[in-house]
Amino acid sequence: MRIVFVGAVDFSRHCLETLLRLQAEVVAVVTVAPEKSHLNSDYVDLGPIAARHNMPLLRVRQISSPENVEWIRAQRPDVVCVFGFSQLLSPELLSVAPLGCLGTHPALLPRNRGRHPIIWALVEGLTETGLTFLYLDEGVDSGDILWQRPVAIAPDDDAGSLYVKIRDLAQVAIAEFLPQLQAGTAPRTPQDHSRATYWRKRTEADGLIDWTASSQTIHNLIRGLARPYVGAHTLQNGQRSVVWKSRLPTTPVPNDLVDHPAGTMRLQPDGSVAVRTGDGWLLVLEMESQVVKKNAA
């Protein structure tokens, strides 16, 4: 079964390495052009893997351009695996392989289709998300389901740890469904579109911390935008700082914050920062500005 692999991020790299470890016949790799790599904070160059395995590599600005579709068609794929690539595919590209194009979405489809599912799951305080592999169609995360499992979100999970959970589960998934695809026995379950919900695209303004919100709301925002993403940010005296990590305290508001407005900060002996919030306080463990970094274990 000839596979053309499409991807551009750390998740993609692990999926591609899993396919190769399972001795799948990956005949070519497609990834983003260097000038587009900045659009993914978790970008990983797949070029070295392609070179190491003597696979043709195509770097694209727009994957569905006629010349790129023809290049992919010329590889004679049985299936195109689009794992970690944010562009929608044209009808022409969707039809280049007999088994179609497979994609992946880190949510329990049909719920939570759309943009930034890992970020939104944490920002909204969900305790469960999931991983779905699906047959791509012309819609947004609307194709038939190939494989799906839930993923628990622990209170101490952030974007980085949840990303790793989903990335590792993807390797389990590929090991399960690859033999089924090769044997022609892979499941194909239509989604119930009446149950579909959608995450919207986030903006930079969504990452601005409102210290008048509850401590839990602020903590969830910080968790959701933690590495490998861009980080939640705050403005203090005209200085922009990125907040990477926080902790919900279990003690009352410190005396030196009690009579102060939300957003008031107090540096702690261990390097952390206590911040007054709308309903209490929050401990910031890692905050980075243009001129100073503060870290606490």
C-alpha positions as CSV (number, residue, x, y, z in Angstrom):
1,M,0.0,0.0,0.0
2,R,1.7,3.1,-1.3
3,I,1.4,6.1,1.1
4,V,2.1,9.8,0.4
5,F,2.6,11.5,3.8
6,V,1.6,15.1,4.4
7,G,2.6,16.9,7.6
8,A,4.5,19.8,9.1
9,V,4.5,19.6,12.9
10,D,5.9,17.5,15.8
11,F,2.8,15.4,15.8
12,S,3.5,14.7,12.1
13,R,7.1,13.6,12.7
14,H,6.0,11.0,15.3
15,C,3.3,9.7,13.0
16,L,5.7,9.4,10.0
17,E,8.3,7.7,12.2
18,T,5.6,5.2,13.4
19,L,4.6,4.4,9.8
20,L,8.3,3.8,8.9
21,R,8.9,1.7,12.0
22,L,5.9,-0.5,11.0
23,Q,7.5,-0.8,7.5
24,A,4.7,0.9,5.7
25,E,5.5,1.8,2.1
26,V,5.8,5.6,2.4
27,V,6.7,6.7,-1.1
28,A,6.9,10.5,-0.7
29,V,6.6,13.3,1.9
30,V,4.8,16.7,1.5
31,T,5.4,19.5,3.9
32,V,5.1,23.3,4.1
33,A,7.5,25.7,2.3
34,P,10.1,27.3,4.7
35,E,8.4,30.7,4.3
36,K,5.2,29.2,5.7
37,S,6.8,27.3,8.7
38,H,6.2,30.2,11.1
39,L,2.5,29.6,11.0
40,N,2.9,26.6,13.2
41,S,4.5,27.1,16.6
42,D,5.2,23.3,16.7
43,Y,6.7,23.2,13.2
44,V,9.1,20.4,12.5
45,D,11.1,20.0,9.3
46,L,10.4,16.6,7.8
47,G,13.1,17.0,5.3
48,P,15.8,15.1,7.2
49,I,13.5,12.0,7.6
50,A,12.7,12.0,3.9
51,A,16.4,12.3,3.0
52,R,17.4,9.5,5.4
53,H,14.9,7.2,3.8
54,N,15.5,8.3,0.2
55,M,11.9,9.6,-0.2
56,P,11.0,12.4,-2.6
57,L,10.1,15.6,-0.7
58,L,7.8,18.4,-1.8
59,R,7.6,21.7,0.0
60,V,4.4,23.6,-0.7
61,R,2.8,26.9,-0.1
62,Q,-0.6,25.7,-1.2
63,I,-1.0,22.0,-1.3
64,S,-4.0,22.0,-3.6
65,S,-2.4,24.0,-6.4
66,P,-2.7,22.1,-9.8
67,E,1.0,21.4,-10.0
68,N,1.2,20.0,-6.4
69,V,-1.9,17.8,-7.0
70,E,-0.2,16.4,-10.2
71,W,3.1,15.8,-8.3
72,I,1.2,13.8,-5.6
73,R,-0.8,11.9,-8.3
74,A,2.5,11.0,-10.0
75,Q,3.6,9.1,-6.8
76,R,0.7,6.7,-7.5
77,P,-0.5,6.6,-3.9
78,D,-3.1,4.2,-2.6
79,V,-3.7,6.5,0.3
80,V,-2.7,10.0,1.3
81,C,-2.0,10.5,5.1
82,V,-2.5,14.1,6.1
83,F,-1.4,14.1,9.8
84,G,-0.6,17.5,11.2
85,F,-1.4,19.9,8.2
86,S,-3.8,22.7,8.5
87,Q,-4.8,23.4,4.9
88,L,-8.1,22.1,3.5
89,L,-7.7,19.8,0.5
90,S,-9.3,20.4,-2.9
91,P,-11.7,17.9,-4.5
92,E,-9.0,17.1,-7.0
93,L,-6.5,16.2,-4.3
94,L,-9.1,14.3,-2.3
95,S,-9.6,12.0,-5.3
96,V,-6.0,11.2,-6.2
97,A,-5.8,7.9,-4.2
98,P,-8.1,4.9,-4.4
99,L,-8.4,4.8,-0.5
100,G,-8.7,8.6,-0.4
101,C,-7.1,10.9,2.1
102,L,-6.9,10.3,5.8
103,G,-6.7,13.0,8.4
104,T,-6.6,13.4,12.2
105,H,-8.3,15.7,14.7
106,P,-7.6,15.8,18.4
107,A,-11.2,15.8,19.6
108,L,-14.1,13.3,19.8
109,L,-15.8,14.1,16.5
110,P,-18.4,15.1,15.6
111,R,-18.1,17.4,18.7
112,N,-15.4,20.1,18.7
113,R,-14.6,20.3,15.0
114,G,-12.6,23.2,13.8
115,R,-9.6,25.2,15.0
116,H,-7.2,24.8,18.0
117,P,-8.9,21.8,19.6
118,I,-6.2,21.2,22.2
119,I,-6.2,24.9,23.2
120,W,-9.9,25.2,23.4
121,A,-10.4,22.0,25.4
122,L,-8.1,23.3,28.2
123,V,-9.3,26.9,28.0
124,E,-12.9,25.7,28.4
125,G,-11.9,23.5,31.4
126,L,-12.9,20.1,29.8
127,T,-12.0,17.0,31.6
128,E,-12.0,14.8,28.5
129,T,-11.1,15.2,24.8
130,G,-10.1,12.6,22.3
131,L,-8.3,11.6,19.1
132,T,-10.0,10.8,15.8
133,F,-8.6,9.6,12.6
134,L,-11.0,10.1,9.7
135,Y,-11.4,9.9,5.9
136,L,-11.2,13.5,4.7
137,D,-13.9,15.1,2.6
138,E,-14.6,18.6,1.4
139,G,-16.0,19.7,4.8
140,V,-14.3,20.7,8.1
141,D,-13.6,17.5,10.1
142,S,-16.8,16.0,8.8
143,G,-15.6,12.8,7.1
144,D,-16.3,9.2,8.1
145,I,-14.4,8.0,11.2
146,L,-11.7,5.4,10.9
147,W,-10.5,5.3,14.5
148,Q,-11.4,7.2,17.7
149,R,-10.5,7.1,21.4
150,P,-11.2,9.4,24.4
151,V,-8.3,11.2,26.2
152,A,-8.6,12.2,29.8
153,I,-7.5,15.7,30.7
154,A,-6.0,15.8,34.2
155,P,-6.2,19.0,36.4
156,D,-2.4,19.5,36.0
157,D,-2.4,19.0,32.2
158,D,-1.4,21.9,30.0
159,A,-1.0,22.2,26.2
160,G,2.4,20.5,26.3
161,S,1.4,17.4,28.3
162,L,-2.0,17.0,26.5
163,Y,-0.2,17.3,23.1
164,V,2.2,14.5,24.2
165,K,-0.8,12.3,25.3
166,I,-2.5,12.7,22.0
167,R,0.8,12.3,20.0
168,D,1.6,9.1,21.8
169,L,-2.0,7.8,21.3
170,A,-1.7,8.5,17.6
171,Q,1.2,6.0,17.4
172,V,-1.0,3.3,19.0
173,A,-3.8,4.2,16.6
174,I,-1.6,3.8,13.5
175,A,-0.4,0.4,14.6
176,E,-4.0,-0.7,15.0
177,F,-5.5,0.6,11.7
178,L,-2.6,0.3,9.3
179,P,-3.0,-3.5,9.0
180,Q,-6.8,-3.0,8.5
181,L,-6.1,-0.5,5.7
182,Q,-3.7,-2.9,4.1
183,A,-6.1,-5.8,4.3
184,G,-9.1,-3.8,3.1
185,T,-11.0,-4.3,6.4
186,A,-10.7,-0.8,7.9
187,P,-13.9,0.5,9.5
188,R,-15.7,3.6,8.1
189,T,-18.3,5.1,10.4
190,P,-20.3,8.1,9.2
191,Q,-20.5,11.0,11.7
192,D,-23.8,12.1,13.2
193,H,-23.7,15.7,11.8
194,S,-26.7,16.7,14.0
195,R,-24.3,16.5,17.0
196,A,-21.5,18.6,15.5
197,T,-20.1,21.5,17.4
198,Y,-17.3,23.8,16.3
199,W,-14.3,25.6,17.8
200,R,-13.7,29.0,16.2
201,K,-10.3,30.4,15.2
202,R,-8.5,32.1,18.1
203,T,-7.1,35.6,17.8
204,E,-4.2,37.2,19.6
205,A,-6.7,39.1,21.7
206,D,-8.0,35.8,23.1
207,G,-4.6,35.2,24.7
208,L,-4.7,38.4,26.8
209,I,-5.2,37.6,30.5
210,D,-8.1,39.4,32.1
211,W,-7.0,39.5,35.8
212,T,-10.5,40.4,36.9
213,A,-11.7,36.9,35.8
214,S,-11.7,34.0,38.2
215,S,-8.5,32.3,39.1
216,Q,-9.7,29.1,37.5
217,T,-10.5,30.8,34.2
218,I,-7.1,32.5,34.1
219,H,-5.3,29.3,35.0
220,N,-7.2,27.4,32.2
221,L,-6.1,30.1,29.7
222,I,-2.5,29.8,30.7
223,R,-2.7,26.0,30.5
224,G,-4.2,26.1,27.1
225,L,-1.7,28.4,25.6
226,A,1.4,26.8,27.2
227,R,4.3,25.5,25.0
228,P,4.3,24.3,22.2
229,Y,1.9,27.2,21.7
230,V,2.3,30.9,22.0
231,G,1.6,31.5,25.7
232,A,-1.0,33.7,27.4
233,H,0.1,37.3,27.8
234,T,-0.4,40.3,30.1
235,L,0.4,44.0,29.9
236,Q,2.0,45.7,32.9
237,N,3.1,49.3,32.7
238,G,3.3,49.0,28.9
239,Q,5.4,45.9,29.1
240,R,4.1,42.7,27.5
241,S,4.9,39.5,29.4
242,V,4.1,35.9,28.4
243,V,2.8,33.7,31.2
244,W,3.7,30.1,30.6
245,K,2.8,28.3,33.8
246,S,0.6,28.9,36.9
247,R,-0.8,27.1,39.9
248,L,-4.1,27.4,41.7
249,P,-3.3,28.2,45.4
250,T,-5.0,26.4,48.3
251,T,-4.5,29.2,50.8
252,P,-6.3,32.5,51.3
253,V,-5.3,35.7,49.5
254,P,-1.9,36.9,50.9
255,N,-2.1,39.9,53.2
256,D,-0.1,42.1,50.8
257,L,-2.7,41.5,48.0
258,V,-6.0,41.6,50.0
259,D,-6.7,45.3,49.5
260,H,-5.3,45.6,46.0
261,P,-7.0,45.5,42.6
262,A,-6.9,42.5,40.2
263,G,-3.7,42.3,38.4
264,T,-1.5,43.4,41.3
265,M,1.7,41.3,41.4
266,R,4.0,40.4,44.3
267,L,7.3,38.7,43.7
268,Q,7.8,35.7,46.0
269,P,11.0,34.5,47.6
270,D,11.2,31.4,45.3
271,G,10.9,33.6,42.2
272,S,7.2,32.9,41.6
273,V,4.7,35.8,41.3
274,A,1.5,36.1,43.3
275,V,-1.2,37.9,41.4
276,R,-4.6,39.2,42.6
277,T,-7.5,37.9,40.5
278,G,-11.2,38.6,40.3
279,D,-12.1,36.0,43.0
280,G,-8.8,35.5,44.8
281,W,-5.3,35.0,43.6
282,L,-3.1,32.9,41.4
283,L,0.6,31.8,41.6
284,V,2.5,32.4,38.4
285,L,5.4,30.0,38.1
286,E,6.9,31.1,34.8
287,M,6.6,34.5,33.2
288,E,8.8,35.9,30.5
289,S,9.2,39.5,29.2
290,Q,11.5,41.1,26.7
291,V,14.0,41.9,29.5
292,V,13.5,39.4,32.3
293,K,12.4,35.8,32.9
294,K,11.0,34.6,36.2
295,N,10.9,30.8,36.9
296,A,9.8,28.7,39.8
297,A,9.6,24.9,40.0
